[in-house]
Amino acid sequence: MTRLPIVIAGLLAIGAAGLPHIASVPSPILVAAAHAAKTEQTATFDVPGMTCALCPVTVRKAMEGVEGVKTVEVDFDARTATVVFDPSVTTVEAIAAASANAGYPAAVRG
């Protein structure tokens, strides 16, 4: 039984020796997050034509249907839609056009 503590101590020493090397390798999750941050843009659209409870659902689905759109949050009270999208895939004009084609013209704020 005296060998077990020696084996455990040896394994711990080997494992600890590899930690600095492992820590210097970038995590795939961190790399993906950094890439996503570079390829995401947020735009807020004024959508004044929303007048009923179903309007925000229609606007959200129309905007989400545009390739490159990641998320859409519609605020019925403020009559706005905030969209996160990949600018290398789509444009604010294409997102606004999708909303307009669904019957709700949208204009980028600012």
C-alpha positions in Angstrom: 0.0 0.0 0.0 3.0 2.4 0.2 3.1 2.5 -3.6 -0.3 4.1 -4.0 0.7 7.5 -2.5 3.9 7.5 -4.6 1.8 6.8 -7.8 -0.7 9.5 -6.9 2.1 12.0 -6.2 3.7 11.1 -9.5 0.5 11.5 -11.5 -0.2 14.9 -9.9 3.3 16.1 -10.7 2.9 15.0 -14.4 -0.5 16.6 -14.5 0.7 19.9 -13.0 3.6 20.1 -15.4 1.2 20.1 -18.3 -1.0 22.9 -17.0 1.0 25.9 -18.3 1.1 24.3 -21.8 -2.7 23.6 -21.8 -3.5 27.1 -20.5 -1.6 28.7 -23.4 -3.7 27.0 -26.0 -6.7 29.2 -26.9 -10.0 27.5 -26.1 -12.2 26.8 -29.2 -15.1 28.5 -27.3 -13.1 31.7 -26.8 -12.0 31.7 -30.4 -15.6 31.2 -31.6 -16.8 34.0 -29.3 -14.1 36.4 -30.6 -15.0 35.6 -34.2 -18.7 36.1 -33.5 -18.1 39.5 -31.9 -16.3 40.6 -35.0 -19.0 39.4 -37.3 -22.1 40.7 -35.4 -23.7 44.1 -35.8 -26.8 45.4 -34.0 -29.3 47.8 -35.6 -32.5 49.2 -34.2 -35.4 49.8 -36.6 -38.4 52.1 -36.1 -41.6 50.2 -37.2 -44.4 52.7 -36.7 -47.1 50.6 -38.4 -47.4 48.1 -35.6 -50.9 48.5 -34.2 -52.0 45.2 -32.8 -50.7 42.3 -30.7 -50.0 40.1 -33.8 -47.9 42.8 -35.6 -44.7 42.2 -33.5 -44.9 38.5 -34.3 -45.1 39.2 -38.0 -42.3 41.7 -38.0 -40.0 39.4 -36.0 -40.7 36.4 -38.3 -40.1 38.5 -41.4 -36.8 39.9 -40.1 -35.7 36.5 -38.8 -36.3 35.1 -42.3 -33.4 37.1 -43.7 -30.2 35.0 -44.0 -27.6 36.3 -41.6 -30.0 37.6 -38.9 -29.2 36.0 -35.6 -31.8 37.5 -33.2 -34.7 39.9 -33.4 -36.3 41.6 -30.4 -39.5 43.6 -31.0 -40.8 46.2 -28.6 -44.4 46.8 -29.4 -44.8 49.8 -27.0 -41.8 51.6 -28.5 -42.6 50.4 -32.1 -39.0 49.2 -32.6 -37.2 46.1 -33.5 -33.6 45.4 -32.5 -31.7 43.1 -34.8 -28.4 41.3 -34.3 -27.0 40.2 -37.7 -23.9 39.2 -39.6 -23.0 42.2 -41.9 -20.9 40.0 -44.1 -24.1 38.1 -45.0 -26.9 40.7 -45.0 -27.5 44.5 -44.8 -29.9 46.7 -42.8 -31.5 47.5 -46.1 -32.4 43.9 -46.7 -33.8 43.5 -43.2 -35.9 46.6 -43.6 -37.1 45.4 -47.0 -38.2 42.1 -45.4 -40.3 43.9 -42.8 -41.8 46.2 -45.5 -42.6 43.1 -47.7 -44.5 41.7 -44.7 -46.5 45.0 -44.6 -44.5 46.8 -41.9 -42.1 49.4 -43.4 -39.1 49.8 -41.1 -36.4 52.5 -41.0 -33.0 52.2 -39.2 -32.7 54.6 -36.3 -29.9 57.1 -36.3 
